[in-house]
């Protein structure tokens, strides 16, 4: 009896996950076709083949649904992000590897990224908090990966620098989306700013070294 209950629970969880995925896939299609403002719960439900009420059981608001699309792509991003961090031989490789992973996500489907980024301006406080936490998580991975051998030993310096890099990238990404840049052009455009941040960090590291030897 216990086995049957567990099996039923597993099957139910599997069906719920399939329904959730179908709703997310439908939302992506509707957003691309009708834009963020035109992507109503009714249209998403019709595309997914479910009722609007069922969509609302999984996602209470459209903002929550759209944000989940963004967070789903972040799962793939974080895997590539961490791989690039582990294989880097210098801070420049590390930083550019991180931004390369982000660009792979953001320019894989530029139209969807444009819609999501435009929609972030209308997010409420809770949605904005979750989005900001995503940026902080990526910044912390980068900060914790930085070698204190050639960078400041103070983790706060590294965290500030990595957060600056992520936000510099987001600024260039907005231009890239407006101008239809390729990934190569985006990364080559952001690299001088990355080198500038690195130079500042190396200067701080040198000052720390001078203090230690004095």
FENFEN-V646403 format. One record per residue. N is the residue number from 1. RES is the residue in three letters. SS is DSSP state (2 for helix, 1 for strand, 0 for the rest). PHI is phi as a letter, one per 30 degrees, with the letter a starting at -180 (* if undefined). Layout:
n: <N | N>
res: <RES | RES>
ss: <SS | SS>
phi: <PHI | PHI>
This chain:
n: <1 | 2 | 3 | 4 | 5 | 6 | 7 | 8 | 9 | 10 | 11 | 12 | 13 | 14 | 15 | 16 | 17 | 18 | 19 | 20 | 21 | 22 | 23 | 24 | 25 | 26 | 27 | 28 | 29 | 30 | 31 | 32 | 33 | 34 | 35 | 36 | 37 | 38 | 39 | 40 | 41 | 42 | 43 | 44 | 45 | 46 | 47 | 48 | 49 | 50 | 51 | 52 | 53 | 54 | 55 | 56 | 57 | 58 | 59 | 60 | 61 | 62 | 63 | 64 | 65 | 66 | 67 | 68 | 69 | 70 | 71 | 72 | 73 | 74 | 75 | 76 | 77 | 78 | 79 | 80 | 81 | 82 | 83 | 84 | 85 | 86 | 87 | 88 | 89 | 90 | 91 | 92 | 93 | 94 | 95 | 96 | 97 | 98 | 99 | 100 | 101 | 102 | 103 | 104 | 105 | 106 | 107 | 108 | 109 | 110 | 111 | 112 | 113 | 114 | 115 | 116 | 117 | 118 | 119 | 120 | 121 | 122 | 123 | 124 | 125 | 126 | 127 | 128 | 129 | 130 | 131 | 132 | 133 | 134 | 135 | 136 | 137 | 138 | 139 | 140 | 141 | 142 | 143 | 144 | 145 | 146 | 147 | 148 | 149 | 150 | 151 | 152 | 153 | 154 | 155 | 156 | 157 | 158 | 159 | 160 | 161 | 162 | 163 | 164 | 165 | 166 | 167 | 168 | 169 | 170 | 171 | 172 | 173 | 174 | 175 | 176 | 177 | 178 | 179 | 180 | 181 | 182 | 183 | 184 | 185 | 186 | 187 | 188 | 189 | 190 | 191 | 192 | 193 | 194 | 195 | 196 | 197 | 198 | 199 | 200 | 201 | 202 | 203 | 204 | 205 | 206 | 207 | 208 | 209 | 210 | 211 | 212 | 213 | 214>
res: <UNK | UNK | UNK | UNK | UNK | UNK | UNK | UNK | UNK | UNK | UNK | UNK | UNK | UNK | UNK | UNK | UNK | UNK | UNK | UNK | UNK | UNK | UNK | UNK | UNK | UNK | UNK | UNK | UNK | UNK | UNK | UNK | UNK | UNK | UNK | UNK | UNK | UNK | UNK | UNK | UNK | UNK | UNK | UNK | UNK | UNK | UNK | UNK | UNK | UNK | UNK | UNK | UNK | UNK | UNK | UNK | UNK | UNK | UNK | UNK | UNK | UNK | UNK | UNK | UNK | UNK | UNK | UNK | UNK | UNK | UNK | UNK | UNK | UNK | UNK | UNK | UNK | UNK | UNK | UNK | UNK | UNK | UNK | UNK | UNK | UNK | UNK | UNK | UNK | UNK | UNK | UNK | UNK | UNK | UNK | UNK | UNK | UNK | UNK | UNK | UNK | UNK | UNK | UNK | UNK | UNK | UNK | UNK | UNK | UNK | UNK | UNK | UNK | UNK | UNK | UNK | UNK | UNK | UNK | UNK | UNK | UNK | UNK | UNK | UNK | UNK | UNK | UNK | UNK | UNK | UNK | UNK | UNK | UNK | UNK | UNK | UNK | UNK | UNK | UNK | UNK | UNK | UNK | UNK | UNK | UNK | UNK | UNK | UNK | UNK | UNK | UNK | UNK | UNK | UNK | UNK | UNK | UNK | UNK | UNK | UNK | UNK | UNK | UNK | UNK | UNK | UNK | UNK | UNK | UNK | UNK | UNK | UNK | UNK | UNK | UNK | UNK | UNK | UNK | UNK | UNK | UNK | UNK | UNK | UNK | UNK | UNK | UNK | UNK | UNK | UNK | UNK | UNK | UNK | UNK | UNK | UNK | UNK | UNK | UNK | UNK | UNK | UNK | UNK | UNK | UNK | UNK | UNK | UNK | UNK | UNK | UNK | UNK | UNK>
ss: <0 | 2 | 2 | 2 | 2 | 2 | 2 | 2 | 2 | 2 | 2 | 2 | 2 | 2 | 2 | 2 | 2 | 2 | 2 | 2 | 2 | 2 | 2 | 2 | 2 | 2 | 2 | 2 | 2 | 2 | 2 | 2 | 2 | 2 | 2 | 2 | 2 | 2 | 0 | 0 | 2 | 2 | 2 | 2 | 2 | 2 | 2 | 2 | 0 | 0 | 0 | 2 | 2 | 2 | 2 | 2 | 2 | 2 | 0 | 0 | 0 | 2 | 2 | 2 | 2 | 2 | 2 | 2 | 2 | 2 | 2 | 2 | 2 | 2 | 2 | 2 | 2 | 2 | 2 | 2 | 2 | 2 | 2 | 2 | 2 | 2 | 2 | 0 | 0 | 0 | 2 | 2 | 2 | 2 | 2 | 2 | 2 | 2 | 2 | 2 | 2 | 2 | 2 | 2 | 2 | 2 | 0 | 0 | 0 | 2 | 2 | 2 | 2 | 2 | 2 | 2 | 2 | 2 | 2 | 2 | 0 | 0 | 0 | 0 | 2 | 2 | 2 | 2 | 2 | 2 | 2 | 2 | 2 | 2 | 2 | 2 | 2 | 2 | 2 | 2 | 2 | 2 | 2 | 2 | 2 | 0 | 0 | 0 | 0 | 0 | 0 | 0 | 0 | 0 | 2 | 2 | 2 | 2 | 2 | 2 | 2 | 2 | 2 | 2 | 2 | 2 | 2 | 2 | 2 | 2 | 2 | 2 | 2 | 2 | 2 | 2 | 2 | 2 | 2 | 0 | 0 | 0 | 2 | 2 | 2 | 2 | 2 | 2 | 2 | 2 | 2 | 2 | 2 | 2 | 2 | 2 | 2 | 2 | 2 | 2 | 2 | 2 | 2 | 2 | 2 | 2 | 2 | 2 | 2 | 2 | 2 | 2 | 2 | 0>
phi: <* | d | d | d | d | d | d | d | d | d | d | d | d | d | d | d | d | d | d | e | d | d | d | d | d | d | d | e | d | d | d | d | d | c | i | d | d | d | d | d | e | d | d | d | d | d | d | d | i | b | d | e | d | d | e | d | d | d | b | d | b | d | e | d | d | d | d | d | e | d | d | d | d | d | d | d | e | d | d | d | e | d | d | d | d | d | c | d | c | a | d | d | d | d | d | d | d | d | d | d | d | d | d | d | d | d | c | d | b | e | d | d | d | e | d | d | d | d | d | d | d | c | d | d | d | d | d | d | d | d | d | d | d | d | d | d | d | d | d | d | d | d | d | d | d | d | d | d | d | b | b | e | d | d | d | d | d | d | d | d | d | d | d | d | d | d | d | d | d | d | d | d | d | e | d | e | d | d | c | h | d | d | d | d | d | e | d | d | d | d | e | e | d | d | d | d | d | d | e | d | d | d | d | d | d | d | d | d | d | d | d | d | c | d>
